[in-house]
Amino acid sequence: MTRTHRLGVAFAIPLIGLVGASSVGFADRAAVDSSAPGDAAAAPPTTALPALPPLPGTTPPAPTAPATTPVVAPTAPVVPTAPVVPTVPVVPTTPVVAPTVASTGYVPATDVTGLLTVELPASWSDIDDRRVIASDGTLRPGIWASTDLEGFKTTFGTAGVILEAYPYSPDLRPVAAERFDFIPQACTDGGEIPYSDGVFTGTLHTWNYCDGGNTRNFVLTASPATMDMTILLYAQTVTPEDEVFVNHILGTFNVVPGIGLPTETVPPPTSAPVTAATAPPATVAPVTVAPATVAPPTAPLVTVPPIPVPTGPPAGG
């Protein structure tokens, strides 16, 4: 099924120039939780994507028994000559910056504001890290990535991810439901599960068998313990490899300490004031009045009585 810009115009209007995937390093989870070790490779999230359930009306295949390995008898422990005294960990006073080298097969990316960071699959090279405009006119940091963003925006056949930051909300699910209202029309509801990765907690909603195939949609709303913002993550997978990618994204997305949400709003479009057209004054042609022609006076006609004409000789002649 093809949808007309299924991700919505109000949220997906870019504002400033496309920069693409940045090569700067991403702040790992240790940047937020200073007690976590600063490993270069991010640990997998404690909440992974749920497995794809069988289609309704079908019988799932019987699980295969895991292969067993022979138990090797442990060797005698080596007795240390002196006890090892643990060192006291030093609490860093500045955020820990992760290495700029991402895990193999992934590239580090950040949005133009520098707030959002994530490791993306190297094959998802069609990246848009511009800010987007929310329906209330405010700007939202965002990263969109896919092998083909246009296909990701308009079909269920292309994998991709959207990562955006919003002001803190204890429950951003109504916003997500309105934003991605096309999902229930084409996918089977797989339910919600609590999400936690050690830094962000929230809810992960799964949708299966989108458009009649094995495409899956995932919608995550989660906030850090600081509760200064809420993350909205939308992912679409088409193959099992895509699900591996999304699990890696869940384990590496983060926010950089000290960079808050933008406060700018998009001004309403302005237009020049409409000035009513002023009609030029009407030109009145001079009226030429012809002089009246007075007929000359005529004398009254005098009626002269007719003179009788004799008809015979006069009498006595």
C-alpha positions, 0 to 999 in steps of 0.5 A: 500500500502506498501512502501520500507522505505518511509521516505528515507535513506539519512535523516534517517541513525542513527549516534550514539547510541540509548538512548530512551525517556529521562526523563528530563523535556521539556522547555515549551513555556515560556522558549522562550516567557518570557511573557507567564505564565509557566503553567505545562500543555501546552496550545493547539496551535492556529492552530489545525489540520483541520477536515477530509473532506468527501470523494469526491463524497459523501454527508457530514452528516448534522451538529447536533445542539449543545445542549443548556444549560439553562441560569442561572441568575447571582448572585449579584456581590460581592463588594470588600472592597478594590481594588486589586493592580496587582503586576508587573510581574518579567521578568526572567533573566534565561530560565524558566524550565518546570516541569518534569511531563508531562500531563497525558497520555504523557511522556516528550522526548528530542533528544540526543543533548538536543535541541528538546523537546516534550510531546509524547503519552505514547503509542508511546513508540518506540522512536529513538532520535538519530541524522540523516544525511541529504543529504548534510552530516550534522547532524540534531537533531531528535526525531522519535516516534510511537507504531512501528517505522518499521511499521510507516516507511514503511506503512500507517497503523501505526501512528507516528511523526518525529520532526527535526531541520534545519538551518533557512529557510524562506521556507523549504517546497521544502525540505519537499516536496523532503523528503516526496515525497511518500505522493502525490502518495498515498494521497489526497491533503488537502491543506495548511494553515498558522500555528501559536502557539504563538512561531512558525509560518509557514505552515501546509500541510494536506494530506487525505485518504492515501492508500485509507483509513482514514490515514492522513499525516501532514507536518509542517515547522515552525520557531521561532521569533528568526529565528535561525532554522526551525522545520520540523514536520511530523505526520501520524494519523490512528484514531481520537485518533491519531489526539488528540495526534498530536494536543498535540504534536503541543502544546508542541514541542519546542527548548531549549534556548542556545543549537544551531544546531550541526555543525558536518558533517559526514566524507566521508568513508575512505578506505586504499589506493589501492597499485598496486600489484608488480609482482615478477621479472621473473626467467629466467631459464639458457639456456644450449647450447649443444656443436656442434658435428663436424663430422670427415673429410672423405677422398674423394672417388677415383673411380677406373675404373673396370679391364676388364675380358678376355672372350676368349683365347688370340689371337695366342695361 
